[in-house]
Amino acid sequence: MAQPPLTILLASPRSFCAGVERAILIVEKALDNYGPPVYVRHEIVHNRFVVESLKAKGAVFVDELDEVPEDAPVVFSAHGVAKSVRAQAERRNLFVLDATCPLVSKVHSEAEHHFAVGRQIILIGHAGHPEVEGTMGQLPQGAVILVENLEQAKTVEVERADRLAFITQTTLAVNDVAKIIDELKRRFPSILAPKKGDICYATSNRQQAVKAIATVSDAMIVIGAPNSSNSMRLVEVAHQSGCDRALLVQRAADVDWGFLDGIERLGLTAGASAPDILVEELIDACRARYDVTLEEVTVTRENVHFNLPRALSA
């Protein structure tokens, strides 16, 4: 019996970004250099497949530093940590390997600079996300006001509108953030913006790639984790770009194949913390059910590379 035809439009760029690759490599090289166990505070990146793969190699994931023995290396996740976490590590003389994405560290530096010169800071981001907690934790409580959406931007109160700056979480939806920024600038005309936008290149590129295929796809699948901000934003961008049937799955085994009934053109991408092997896995699962034609749609090419910590780069 002939299989029904399915054209898969494969978004590019997709999957790992340079910050995620660096974070995973830090854990792997620490395991090679020092042997297991290597402790990691929180998920190194928001992807279960990655976390389980590193666990199998000897990484131990913990919620807090008091779970880390004195003589073991500990890795801080790509999302960054508050200064209080670094201070705790110093008090215990822990050997820390910092996997914070350099683009997140850039936002931390911006926050510290604004605070040092007396500006109040608005952070556009999602409450409870590790990156937001780490960024707010760079400064004393109350120095940063969190704005999560356009409605909050319309009502947020500040102490001095003439001494105000904003920064953003790196993994937000570009269009949504632009609306929030426009509202903040309308209300506070002298608010200071980052010299270069805080949303990272990988987040922007993956969203642009989704936009390029969403309008011509009958459905869209985004591979990623439900706690991955950049992956969730890709689903939102697909919806906003006219693809009503868009969903997030962690891997092929999670797909409800009834979702694809009547579909002829499927858009496929993966968030920046999801490995490309999971994309290949889903394509193979499609080939078992459909006569697949694969078309890669490339909006840009990435060549960003971040160096490892000195302790691992020798």
Secondary structure as GFF3:
##gff-version 3
##sequence-region A 1 314
A	DSSP	beta_strand	5	12	.	.	.	ID=ss1
A	DSSP	alpha_helix	18	34	.	.	.	ID=ss2
A	DSSP	beta_strand	38	41	.	.	.	ID=ss3
A	DSSP	alpha_helix	48	57	.	.	.	ID=ss4
A	DSSP	beta_strand	59	62	.	.	.	ID=ss5
A	DSSP	three_ten_helix	65	67	.	.	.	ID=ss6
A	DSSP	beta_strand	73	76	.	.	.	ID=ss7
A	DSSP	alpha_helix	83	91	.	.	.	ID=ss8
A	DSSP	beta_strand	95	98	.	.	.	ID=ss9
A	DSSP	alpha_helix	102	116	.	.	.	ID=ss10
A	DSSP	beta_strand	120	124	.	.	.	ID=ss11
A	DSSP	alpha_helix	130	136	.	.	.	ID=ss12
A	DSSP	beta_strand	144	147	.	.	.	ID=ss13
A	DSSP	alpha_helix	150	155	.	.	.	ID=ss14
A	DSSP	beta_strand	164	168	.	.	.	ID=ss15
A	DSSP	alpha_helix	174	187	.	.	.	ID=ss16
A	DSSP	alpha_helix	201	214	.	.	.	ID=ss17
A	DSSP	beta_strand	219	223	.	.	.	ID=ss18
A	DSSP	alpha_helix	229	240	.	.	.	ID=ss19
A	DSSP	beta_strand	246	249	.	.	.	ID=ss20
A	DSSP	three_ten_helix	252	254	.	.	.	ID=ss21
A	DSSP	three_ten_helix	257	260	.	.	.	ID=ss22
A	DSSP	beta_strand	265	270	.	.	.	ID=ss23
A	DSSP	alpha_helix	276	287	.	.	.	ID=ss24
A	DSSP	beta_strand	291	298	.	.	.	ID=ss25
A	DSSP	alpha_helix	310	313	.	.	.	ID=ss26
###
